[in-house]
Amino acid sequence: MLRGLRVGFLTEITNPKTIAFFLGLFAAAVPAATPFWAKLAVLSAGGMIEVAWYTAVSFALSSGPMRVGYQNIRRTVDRVIGTLLIAVGLKVALDAR
């Protein structure tokens, strides 16, 4: 189990897509005039939410029935979330002009 945790942590922490996503999200959501301590608090909260989310997902998807159920809807979930992320990206890009 510890090996899996280590591999998962290293994979996520070194994933450039994750870093780019959170930098873009924070750049769009946190005003430049926000004090440093508040920016640090938002970043820390994001990190804690990330850890809690991946922990919950790993426990949920480690059961057999959940794993099979997710495999049946995986493509639809990926498409819906991908479409939502593209929409958010377009909104940020168009609002930045």
Protein Blocks (a to p, Z undefined) as FASTA:
>chain_A
ZZmmmmmmmmmmmmmklmmmmmmmmmmmmcfklcfklmmmmmmmmmmmmmmmmmmmmmmm
mpmklmmmmmmmmmmmmmmmmmmmmmmmmmmmmmmZZ
